[in-house]
């Protein structure tokens, strides 16, 4: 018998599972029938189109006038070099300016030039084994790369007019998310089999953590939808505030149980003996208190802090008094 409702069921359970390097599965449930696809599809689109990554957008090589040129002493001609260069996945720490970062390099042969040779202070690459060029003995390759952060894909023709004179444009593949899929399964709630579960499978190239990409997509969705709150005189929801309410996603994150985080046995046992059961209890601990958990070694401490960062709560995160009160109220009930 179908129950008459005045509001849709609000999902209560979410879990995150690491299934590989830079790959996670996020499971959320229960959703009303038809609601799962309503949320899953736009979140997938936002993950693929709105995640910020780094990409080379242009280059300059001594003695090269255009993208169809050749380089003396280099096995690859410029068109092949272009293909290889635009596939380098850069990761730049503390890039604050929106202007492209100019990176200059000088390579001498013989050398099998790989992406790893482009690493410098503050500049990493997530695909270090990528082949770039073969430099013969006695040859020299002097080049400058322009690296930019952005979203989506921008073709070289759209970039050409923005580059300094003498630079050759590259197609820019900014998207750091390699793959996003989702499955929707049925789930039983109070003898009703018509509820749904979403299982996201998210993999990135290492420029961003999968969990952070997911959080960013949710935040963008809220920002995009807030226009309706402004136009219709509705109160827009505050997504990332740490204030919280009884049904906030923030509070639900804090109520994730420690035993669902796939911690190592040693790490979990230390927390269990200290009677720490929920993420929120870890979040509210000072760094010194966390380090002083009995028998918690450095390896276990690093494992916990890494997991907390993945969940968006690095050590030292401050919560509002209201959110702390709500959390304590919930765990006292439990």
N, C-alpha and C positions, 0 to 999 in steps of 0.2 A: 504493500500500500504506500503510495507516494505521500510524503509529508508536505504540507503547505509551509512555504518559507517566506520570510519578509526580507532576507538578505542572503547572499551566497556564503557558502562555507569558506572560512579563511584557512589556508594551509598552515600546518603547525610543525611539520618536520622537514628538516633539510640536513643533508650530510654531504661531506666532501671526501673523496677517495683518490689518492695518488695511484695512478696505474702505469706510470712510466716517466721518463725524463720530460719535463715541461708538459705533462699531460695529466689531466684530472677528470674525474666523473663527479658531477653534482646531481644529487637526487633530491627532489622536492615533492611533497604531497601532504594531504590529499586536496586535489582541485575538483570543483564541480565539473560535471560532464560538459565538455566543449571548451572549458576554460584553459586547459593545458596547452592546446594548440594556439589559442589566442595570445598567450604569453610567450610560448617557446619560439615561434617563428620570428617575431620582431627582435627578440633578444639575440637570436642567431644572426640576423641581418646586421644588428648593431655591433656585435662582436667582430664580424668580418669587415665591416666598412668604417668603423669609428675608433678602432684601437690604434693608438699612436705608436709608430715605430720610426727607425732611422734608415735612411737610404742615401747612397751617393746620387747626386743630381747632375753633376758635371765634372769634367776633368780636362787637364791641360798637360801635354807631353812635349818636351823639347823636340823640335824637328817635325812635329805632326801638325799639319795645317787643317785637316778635315777628317771626318769619321770613316772615309774610304781610303785612307792613306796606308802606307806600310812603314815599318820601323826597322832600320838596319840592325842586324844582330839579334832580332827577336823572331822566334819561330812563328808566333801568331801575328796575323795582320791586324790592323786596327778594328775592323768589324768584329772579329772574334774576341779581341780584347774588350770591346764595348760590352759584349754579352757577359763576359766573365766579371767585369768590374761591377756591373749593376746588380749582380747576385751576391755581393758581399753584404753580410748582415752585421752592421755596426751596432755597438752599444756604447753610448757616450754618457759618462757620469757628469751630473751637475751642469747640463747644458741649459743655461737660463735665457739666452737670447734666441729670438726667432730667426736671426740671420744665419745663413749657412756657415758651418765650421770649415775653415780652410786647412787641409792637411797636406804637407809637402813630404815627398819621399825621394830617395836616390838609391837605386839598386845596381849592383855590378855583377856581371856574369863571371863564371858560369853559375846559374841559380835557377832552381825550379821555384818560381815565385808563387806563393800561396797567400790566402787571406790572412794567415797568422803573421805574415811579415808587415801587415799594416797596423798591428797593435802598437800603441805608444801610451804615454802617460795620460790617463783619463779616457783612453779609447780602447775598447775591446771589440772582438768580433765573435759571433756565436757559431760560425761555421769555418773554423780555422783551417781545415784541410782542403777548402775549395781551391782548385787550380786557377791561377790567373794568367801566367805567361811563362815561357821558357826563354831564359836569357843566355845567349851563347858566350863563350869565353871572349873576353876583351870588349864586350858590349856593355853599354850603360843605359839605364832607363831612369830618367828624371821626370817626375810627374807631380801634379798637384790635384787633389780631389776636393770637391765641395760636398759636404755631408749635411743633410737637413733632416729635421724631424717633421712628420706629417701623418696624414691618414689616407687610406685608400691607395689608388693608383693614379699617377699623373704621367701622361705621355711626354716624350722628349720635346715634341713640337710646342707644347704648352709651357715648357721650361726654358726654351731657347732664349726668349726675349728677356728673361730675368737674370741671365748669367753675365759676368764680366766679359769684356772683349777677349777673344782668344780661347775661350772655354767651349768644349764640345758637350752638348747636353746628353743626359742619359734618361731612359725611362725609369721612373721612380716607383719602386714597389715598397710602399711604406708599411703595409699591413703585416704586423708581427704574428697574427693568428693564422696558423697553417691549416687548421681543420676544425670545424664545429659540426657535430651531428646531435640529434636528439631522438629519443624514443619516448613514446607515450604508452604506458601500461595501465591496465585497470587495477584498482586497489579497493579492498573491502573496508567500509567504515560503518560500524554499527549495523551489520547485516545488510548493508546496501552496497552492491557490487558496481555501482555506476560512477564511482569516483575515479580520479585519474592521477597518475604519477608521471612527472617529467624526469628523464635521465639525460642530462647534457654530457657530451664527451668533447672536451676542449683541449686542443694541442697548440702550443705556440712554438716559435723558433728560438726562444730563449731571450729575446729582447724584452719581454715582459712575462711575469708569472701568470699562468692561466687564471688563477683566482683573482688576481688584480685586474686582468682584462675583463673578467666577468663582472666584478664590482663596478668598473668604469662604465660598462655597457648599461647596467642598471641605473647608474647615476645619470647617464645621458638620456635614457628613456624618461626619467623623472623631469629632467630639465626641459626636454622637448614638450612634454605634456603640460608643463606648468603654464604655458601660454593660455590654455583653456581656463585655468584658475584666474588669470589676470583679466581675460576678456569677459568672463561670465560672473565676475565678482565672487569667485569661489576661493576658499582658502587653500593655497597650494601646499601639498605635503612637503615636509622637510625631510629630505632623504638621509643626509649624512650627519645630521645633528646627533650628538651623543646624549640628548635629553631623554628621549624614549617615552613610550606610553605602553599600556597593557598589551597592545597587539603589534608593537613596532618590530621591524626586522632586526633592529639593533638589539633589542631585548632577547629575541629568539636566538640570535647568534651567541649571546652570552650564556644561554641555557643549553648550548650544545654540550653533550656529555664528553668527558675526557676519553671514555672507552670507545668513542666513535672516530677517533683521530688517527688510528693505525700507528700509534707510538710503539717503539720497541718495548719488549717485555720489561727490561730493567727500568726504563724511564716510567712506564705506566705503574709499575709496582711501587716506585718511590712516591709518586703522587697519591696512589691509593692508600699507602701507609700513612701519609700525611693528611688523609681524609679530604683530598681535593678532588671534587667530582665534576666540576663544570668549568668551562672556559672563563666565565666571568670571575671565578675565584682567582684564576691566574692573572687576569687582566688587572685586578685591583691590588695585586701584590707589588711592592717595591722591588727593584732589581736585587737589592741586598737580601731581602726576605726570600726571594726565589732561589738565589744562590745558596742560601743557608738551609734549604730543605734537606733533611737528614739523608745521607748516603747518595745525594744527587751529584754525580761527577760532572766534569766539564763537558764531556760528550753528550750526556743526557740534557744538560742545561742548554747547549747549543741546539739540540734537537727540538726542545720546547720553544725556544725563542724563534727558531726558523718557522715552526708550525704557527706560532702566534702572528708572525709577520705575514704569512700566507693568508691568514684569516682577517688581516687588516687591523691587528691589535699588537703593534710592536711593544716591547717592554717599556714601561713609562707612560703608556696611553692614559689620559685622564678622562674619567667619566663624570657626568653631572651627578649631583646629589640625588636628583629625582630618579635617574636611571639606576643608581646604586640601590636606592630604597625599593624600587620596583623589583629589581633582581633579588634582593634579600627576601622580599615578601614572597616571591615565587618559590625560592629554594626552601624556605621555611615551610611552605605548604607541602612541597614534595617530601 
